[in-house]
Amino acid sequence: MDSDVIGAVGSYMGIKNANLLTQVQASLLRKTMDQDKQSSKALVESMLPKTPNPPHLGNNVDLYV
């Protein structure tokens, strides 16, 4: 009977560890995605012209990231 309890506790701890690992991975992924979003925003802002174009130039240019 003791081995059943030890097995159940081991299984429970394994599930808790797997859940914690999943939460940590999701948190890291979220942080990485936020950093990528900030980098992409900075890249797009750096591509925008510093001075306004004349009205007949650059009105039909699309920026894609």
C-alpha positions in Angstrom: 0.0 0.0 0.0 2.9 2.4 0.7 4.1 2.0 -2.9 0.7 3.0 -4.2 0.9 6.2 -2.2 4.4 6.9 -3.3 3.4 6.3 -6.9 0.4 8.6 -6.6 2.5 11.3 -5.0 5.2 10.9 -7.7 2.5 11.2 -10.4 1.1 14.3 -8.8 4.5 15.9 -8.6 5.2 15.0 -12.2 2.0 16.7 -13.3 2.7 19.8 -11.2 6.2 20.0 -12.7 4.9 19.7 -16.2 2.3 22.4 -15.5 5.0 24.7 -14.1 7.2 24.0 -17.1 4.3 24.9 -19.5 3.6 28.1 -17.7 7.3 29.1 -17.8 7.5 28.4 -21.5 4.4 30.4 -22.2 5.7 33.3 -20.2 9.0 33.2 -22.1 7.2 33.0 -25.4 5.0 36.0 -24.5 8.0 38.0 -23.4 9.8 37.2 -26.7 6.8 38.1 -28.8 6.6 41.5 -26.9 10.2 42.2 -27.6 9.7 41.3 -31.3 6.7 43.6 -31.5 8.8 46.4 -30.1 11.6 45.7 -32.5 9.3 45.6 -35.4 7.7 48.9 -34.4 11.1 50.5 -34.1 12.0 49.2 -37.6 8.9 50.5 -39.2 9.3 53.9 -37.5 12.9 54.1 -38.8 11.6 53.4 -42.3 9.2 56.3 -42.3 10.5 59.5 -44.0 12.1 62.1 -41.8 10.9 64.9 -44.0 7.5 65.0 -45.7 7.5 64.2 -49.4 6.0 66.6 -52.0 2.3 65.8 -52.5 2.9 63.9 -55.8 5.7 61.6 -54.4 5.5 58.6 -52.2 1.8 58.5 -51.7 1.4 54.9 -53.1 4.2 53.1 -51.2 3.1 50.3 -48.8 5.2 49.2 -45.9 5.0 45.5 -44.9 6.7 43.8 -42.0 
